[in-house]
């Protein structure tokens, strides 16, 4: 894999297991995590970052009267690290249009469903309630539409008769930790980009459901 100097800022709100997967992968990959920023001071992901000697920042959204004001403060903090890519890893905030436009085509998110199905929250319970046979995880570019940006890659899991919300969450998390670093490395290598609200890999237009990743 060709080495690049792709600088990444990761935004988190919680435990940071996807962040840990990104940190672990970055050691031998083509991107570097320049900073980790959280809107919660007790997010364990900040500890993970500090253990890896990655700069951290905490910006409390409760200190701002509006989502837009918080996002402006967030932009100021992110821009101080001059990143090439913003990665959302359990960042539990809806981003304002101004934020998305500022980093247009440079924000990735991971979502626990097979997009475009089951946008939003409580995906594990919803797929069980619907009697689905498959579930999974998707990585997509972020646009102003919630969970509506072009899908880059997905990986499926089979829903077993005895699966619960907890077992599905565990299965999906395991897939997340593999697929997210892979997609970040594609971006870092210059292989992945978004144009006119569509995702391209190696200059090929990706389908609406992105690339289907098969377990190795």
HELIX and SHEET records of a PDB file:
HELIX    1   1 UNK A   17  UNK A   26  1                                  10    
HELIX    2   2 UNK A   44  UNK A   51  1                                   8    
HELIX    3   3 UNK A   61  UNK A   63  5                                   3    
HELIX    4   4 UNK A   67  UNK A   79  1                                  13    
HELIX    5   5 UNK A   97  UNK A  102  1                                   6    
HELIX    6   6 UNK A  123  UNK A  129  1                                   7    
HELIX    7   7 UNK A  165  UNK A  188  1                                  24    
SHEET    1   A 8 UNK A  55  UNK A  58  0                                        
SHEET    2   A 8 UNK A  31  UNK A  38  1                                        
SHEET    3   A 8 UNK A   6  UNK A  12  1                                        
SHEET    4   A 8 UNK A  85  UNK A  88  1                                        
SHEET    5   A 8 UNK A 107  UNK A 111  1                                        
SHEET    6   A 8 UNK A 134  UNK A 141 -1                                        
SHEET    7   A 8 UNK A 151  UNK A 158 -1                                        
SHEET    8   A 8 UNK A 211  UNK A 212  1                                        
SHEET    1   B 3 UNK A 192  UNK A 195  0                                        
SHEET    2   B 3 UNK A 198  UNK A 201 -1                                        
SHEET    3   B 3 UNK A 204  UNK A 205 -1                                        
END                                                                             
